[in-house]
């Protein structure tokens, strides 16, 4: 293992949350938590029936609020707290398990379940309570303009300028629990590798873009990632 990384980027996907009991909301048959994607995860669906879309995400909130971080989330927090280099988290997950584990520097590129964004002024409301078509924006006081702060299909991912910079600057890229098939996130490893980063994949099985990874560690992230983090922290101490 190379020592003394200065900038570590961790990409986390549905697999890390699955170990906390959260389902992978988009299944192989194209359904999103047992609903048609076209009905709940597109801007057209929201424009057509905002009340239905709000209800869908409101119903998801209690499960995600109850969920607790697992050993993989806690290992990432331990790395952030104990490593001398910069450690950033880019997550595809809309849950807040990284935050619950105590992590910082988190970029939710697909949005967050506990947020709504005002389509009138851009204000972001953070709440675990229901958001409806009657919810007024606390900033501009406009009614009926709050949208779940979830990136719908066809919309641009969030924080992409920051993420692009992080990928180009990082010297260690770690992917945890991602399928490697959904772009642009599936291409993050390629950007990092082209700019000289060491690349590690943590997954239960081999992914389709595995040839961009220098190292593959298969198994439960809750079992494998804490061991890797411990070795990384120990290797840094050995250099001192």
Secondary structure by P-SEA (a helix, b strand, c coil): ccccccbbbbbbcaaaaaaaccccccccccccccccccccccaaaaaacaaaaaaaaaaaaaaaaaccccaaaaaaaaaaaccccbbbbbccccccccccccccccccccccccbbbbccccccccccccccccccccccccccccccccccccccccaaaaaaaaaaaccbbbbcccccccccccaaaaaaaaabbbbbbbccccccccccccccccccccccaaaaaaaaaaaaaaac
